[in-house]
Amino acid sequence: MNPKIQKLKAEKEKLLAKRTSIDVRCDEIDAQITELENLDIVGTVREMGITPDQLAELLKKLMKSPVPSEKTEDQNETEQT
């Protein structure tokens, strides 16, 4: 077999192994981010002294009539042009 083909196949294998390793690390980072976000949310709710039932009721109300998001200055400028 052509030595260039063998070399390219070997390089491809190395790259695939790196990609797999990077994908695993990205998944780990995503899990850590989610965990930290969850801890922040729980901490905020506890600071406010909201019970789980009160939180559930608040979320239900928000889902029924969501608060309109405020437009940023960039969005306002885009609409005006």
CORMOHU-V232856 format. One record per residue. N is the residue number from 0. PHI is phi in whole degrees, 0 to 359 (* if undefined). PSI is psi as a letter, one per 40 degrees, with the letter a starting at -180 (none if undefined). NEAR is the number of other C-alpha atoms within 10 Angstrom. Layout:
n=N phi=PHI psi=PSI near=NEAR
n=N phi=PHI psi=PSI near=NEAR
This chain:
n=0 phi=* psi=i near=5
n=1 phi=302 psi=h near=6
n=2 phi=299 psi=d near=8
n=3 phi=294 psi=d near=9
n=4 phi=296 psi=d near=10
n=5 phi=299 psi=d near=11
n=6 phi=296 psi=d near=11
n=7 phi=295 psi=d near=11
n=8 phi=295 psi=d near=12
n=9 phi=295 psi=d near=12
n=10 phi=297 psi=d near=12
n=11 phi=299 psi=d near=12
n=12 phi=299 psi=d near=12
n=13 phi=298 psi=d near=12
n=14 phi=295 psi=d near=12
n=15 phi=296 psi=d near=12
n=16 phi=295 psi=d near=12
n=17 phi=297 psi=d near=12
n=18 phi=298 psi=d near=12
n=19 phi=298 psi=d near=12
n=20 phi=297 psi=d near=11
n=21 phi=294 psi=d near=12
n=22 phi=300 psi=d near=12
n=23 phi=297 psi=d near=12
n=24 phi=296 psi=d near=12
n=25 phi=299 psi=d near=12
n=26 phi=297 psi=d near=11
n=27 phi=297 psi=d near=12
n=28 phi=296 psi=d near=12
n=29 phi=301 psi=d near=12
n=30 phi=294 psi=d near=12
n=31 phi=294 psi=d near=12
n=32 phi=299 psi=d near=12
n=33 phi=300 psi=d near=12
n=34 phi=298 psi=d near=12
n=35 phi=294 psi=d near=12
n=36 phi=298 psi=d near=12
n=37 phi=298 psi=d near=12
n=38 phi=296 psi=d near=12
n=39 phi=298 psi=d near=12
n=40 phi=297 psi=d near=12
n=41 phi=299 psi=d near=12
n=42 phi=299 psi=d near=12
n=43 phi=297 psi=d near=12
n=44 phi=297 psi=d near=14
n=45 phi=294 psi=d near=12
n=46 phi=300 psi=d near=9
n=47 phi=279 psi=e near=9
n=48 phi=72 psi=f near=11
n=49 phi=272 psi=h near=13
n=50 phi=280 psi=i near=11
n=51 phi=303 psi=d near=11
n=52 phi=294 psi=d near=9
n=53 phi=295 psi=d near=11
n=54 phi=296 psi=d near=13
n=55 phi=299 psi=d near=12
n=56 phi=295 psi=d near=12
n=57 phi=299 psi=d near=12
n=58 phi=295 psi=d near=12
n=59 phi=298 psi=d near=12
n=60 phi=296 psi=d near=11
n=61 phi=296 psi=d near=11
n=62 phi=291 psi=d near=10
n=63 phi=287 psi=d near=8
n=64 phi=222 psi=g near=8
n=65 phi=297 psi=i near=10
n=66 phi=284 psi=h near=8
n=67 phi=295 psi=h near=6
n=68 phi=284 psi=i near=6
n=69 phi=279 psi=h near=7
n=70 phi=279 psi=i near=8
n=71 phi=278 psi=i near=8
n=72 phi=298 psi=d near=9
n=73 phi=297 psi=d near=9
n=74 phi=293 psi=d near=10
n=75 phi=297 psi=d near=10
n=76 phi=295 psi=d near=9
n=77 phi=296 psi=d near=8
n=78 phi=291 psi=d near=8
n=79 phi=283 psi=d near=7
n=80 phi=269 psi=none near=5
